[in-house]
């Protein structure tokens, strides 16, 4: 059993197996299996209600019985709407607040799971032979010297780490996406004090 298999939630494990993939490929597979939470109600249950407009006229529309919102544009009173109930603003407000809370909870869960997937992929990738080869090439192309120290002070400080300049190409980095750095510069970069 690998470290990833021991630490990975079971629902994320299938996306990390199957040979080396870029993070973009892993994320695409995960998003296909886990669509983003819907931000709006489907309005499956509605009832016709009326509201009094600014001119004192009754205007009719469908009110969703799940989220409380107006589903159709307001229309003047047709004859078949004699027995309609008034628009329920308290229900609309309560449902709106409840839906917002539920949707925010779903989004928080979605983002947390996506972040977990990224972290697992990243940690797994840093142990891979593909990353080790890219790391060695970055150190070799910088003559094993910190690119940041050389740019700032022309000093030749030994580079012992490789820094991702961005994570957009994680798993398929080009040489210009990573930089050889010393341990001190790497800590400073991640502390957001300096950049390369």
C-alpha positions as CSV (number, residue, x, y, z in Angstrom):
1,X,0.0,0.0,0.0
2,X,1.4,3.4,-1.0
3,X,1.4,6.5,1.1
4,X,-1.2,8.0,-1.2
5,X,-3.5,5.0,-0.6
6,X,-3.1,5.3,3.2
7,X,-3.8,9.0,3.4
8,X,-6.2,9.5,0.5
9,X,-10.0,9.6,1.1
10,X,-11.4,6.6,-0.7
11,X,-13.6,8.8,-3.0
12,X,-10.5,10.6,-4.4
13,X,-8.2,7.5,-4.8
14,X,-9.5,6.6,-8.3
15,X,-8.5,10.0,-9.7
16,X,-4.9,9.6,-8.5
17,X,-4.4,6.1,-9.9
18,X,-3.7,5.0,-13.4
19,X,-0.2,6.2,-14.1
20,X,1.2,9.8,-14.3
21,X,-1.3,12.4,-15.4
22,X,-1.1,16.2,-15.2
23,X,-3.1,17.9,-12.5
24,X,-5.3,19.4,-15.2
25,X,-6.2,15.9,-16.4
26,X,-6.9,14.7,-12.8
27,X,-9.0,17.7,-12.1
28,X,-11.0,17.2,-15.3
29,X,-11.8,13.6,-14.4
30,X,-12.8,14.6,-10.9
31,X,-15.0,17.5,-12.1
32,X,-16.8,15.1,-14.6
33,X,-17.6,12.8,-11.8
34,X,-18.4,15.7,-9.3
35,X,-20.3,18.5,-11.1
36,X,-20.3,21.9,-9.4
37,X,-23.2,22.5,-7.0
38,X,-26.2,24.2,-8.7
39,X,-26.6,27.8,-7.7
40,X,-30.3,28.0,-8.5
41,X,-33.5,26.1,-7.8
42,X,-35.0,24.0,-10.6
43,X,-38.5,25.4,-9.7
44,X,-40.2,22.0,-9.9
45,X,-43.1,23.0,-7.7
46,X,-44.9,26.3,-8.2
47,X,-48.2,28.0,-7.4
48,X,-49.8,31.0,-9.0
49,X,-49.8,34.0,-6.6
50,X,-50.6,37.7,-6.8
51,X,-48.8,40.8,-5.7
52,X,-50.2,44.4,-5.6
53,X,-48.1,46.6,-7.9
54,X,-47.4,50.4,-7.4
55,X,-50.7,51.3,-9.2
56,X,-52.8,49.1,-6.9
57,X,-53.4,46.4,-9.5
58,X,-53.1,42.7,-8.8
59,X,-50.2,41.1,-10.8
60,X,-49.9,37.4,-11.1
61,X,-46.9,35.1,-11.3
62,X,-45.7,31.6,-10.4
63,X,-44.0,31.5,-7.0
64,X,-41.6,28.5,-6.5
65,X,-42.7,26.5,-3.4
66,X,-39.2,25.4,-2.8
67,X,-37.1,28.6,-3.1
68,X,-39.9,31.2,-2.8
69,X,-38.7,33.1,-5.9
70,X,-40.7,34.4,-8.9
71,X,-40.5,31.9,-11.8
72,X,-42.4,33.8,-14.5
73,X,-42.9,37.5,-15.3
74,X,-45.9,39.2,-13.7
75,X,-49.0,39.4,-15.8
76,X,-52.4,41.2,-15.3
77,X,-55.2,39.1,-13.9
78,X,-56.6,36.5,-16.2
79,X,-60.2,35.3,-15.3
80,X,-59.1,31.8,-14.2
81,X,-57.0,33.2,-11.3
82,X,-59.9,34.2,-9.0
83,X,-58.8,32.0,-6.1
84,X,-55.1,32.8,-5.9
85,X,-53.3,33.4,-2.7
86,X,-51.2,36.6,-2.1
87,X,-47.5,36.6,-2.7
88,X,-45.7,35.2,0.3
89,X,-42.7,37.6,0.9
90,X,-41.8,36.0,4.3
91,X,-41.6,32.6,2.7
92,X,-39.5,34.1,-0.2
93,X,-37.1,35.7,2.2
94,X,-36.8,32.6,4.5
95,X,-36.3,30.3,1.5
96,X,-33.8,32.7,0.0
97,X,-31.8,32.7,3.2
98,X,-32.1,28.9,3.6
99,X,-31.1,28.3,0.0
100,X,-28.1,30.7,0.3
101,X,-26.9,28.9,3.4
102,X,-27.3,25.4,1.8
103,X,-25.6,26.5,-1.4
104,X,-22.7,28.1,0.5
105,X,-22.3,24.8,2.5
106,X,-22.2,22.8,-0.8
107,X,-19.7,25.2,-2.3
108,X,-17.5,25.0,0.9
109,X,-17.6,21.2,0.7
110,X,-16.9,21.3,-3.1
111,X,-13.9,23.6,-2.6
112,X,-12.5,21.7,0.3
113,X,-12.7,18.4,-1.6
114,X,-11.1,20.0,-4.6
115,X,-8.3,21.4,-2.4
116,X,-7.8,18.0,-0.9
117,X,-7.5,16.5,-4.3
118,X,-4.9,19.2,-5.3
119,X,-2.9,18.6,-2.1
120,X,-2.9,14.8,-2.6
121,X,-1.9,15.2,-6.2
122,X,0.9,17.6,-5.4
123,X,2.4,15.5,-2.6
124,X,2.1,12.4,-4.7
125,X,3.7,14.2,-7.8
126,X,6.6,15.4,-5.8
127,X,7.5,11.8,-5.1
128,X,7.3,10.8,-8.7
129,X,10.1,10.0,-11.1
130,X,8.7,12.6,-13.5
131,X,9.2,15.4,-11.0
132,X,12.6,14.1,-10.0
133,X,13.7,14.3,-13.6
134,X,12.3,17.9,-14.0
135,X,13.9,18.9,-10.7
136,X,17.4,17.5,-11.8
137,X,17.1,19.3,-15.1
138,X,16.2,22.6,-13.4
139,X,19.2,22.3,-11.0
140,X,21.5,21.3,-13.9
141,X,20.4,24.2,-16.1
142,X,21.1,26.7,-13.3
143,X,24.5,25.1,-12.7
144,X,23.2,24.1,-9.2
145,X,23.1,27.8,-8.2
146,X,20.2,29.7,-6.8
147,X,18.6,31.7,-9.6
148,X,17.2,34.3,-7.2
149,X,20.5,35.0,-5.4
150,X,22.3,35.2,-8.7
151,X,19.7,37.7,-10.0
152,X,19.8,39.9,-6.9
153,X,23.5,39.9,-5.9
154,X,25.4,37.9,-8.5
155,X,26.4,35.5,-5.7
156,X,26.7,31.7,-6.5
157,X,24.7,30.1,-3.6
158,X,24.1,26.4,-4.1
159,X,20.5,25.6,-5.1
160,X,19.1,22.6,-3.3
161,X,15.4,23.1,-4.0
162,X,13.2,23.7,-7.1
163,X,10.3,26.2,-6.8
164,X,7.2,26.3,-9.0
165,X,6.7,29.8,-10.3
166,X,3.0,28.9,-10.8
167,X,0.9,25.7,-10.6
168,X,-1.1,26.1,-13.9
169,X,1.1,23.4,-15.5
170,X,1.5,21.2,-12.5
171,X,2.5,17.7,-13.7
172,X,3.6,19.0,-17.2
173,X,6.0,21.9,-16.3
174,X,8.2,23.4,-18.9
175,X,11.7,24.6,-17.8
176,X,10.5,28.2,-17.6
177,X,7.7,27.2,-15.1
178,X,10.2,26.2,-12.3
179,X,13.4,27.7,-10.8
180,X,16.3,26.4,-8.9
181,X,16.7,28.1,-5.5
182,X,18.5,27.8,-2.2
183,X,16.5,26.8,0.9
184,X,16.5,30.4,2.3
185,X,15.1,31.9,-0.9
186,X,12.5,29.2,-1.1
187,X,11.2,30.0,2.4
188,X,11.2,33.7,1.6
189,X,9.3,33.2,-1.7
190,X,6.6,31.1,0.0
191,X,6.4,33.7,2.8
192,X,5.5,36.2,0.0
193,X,8.3,38.5,1.0
194,X,10.2,38.3,-2.2
195,X,9.6,36.9,-5.7
196,X,11.9,35.6,-8.4
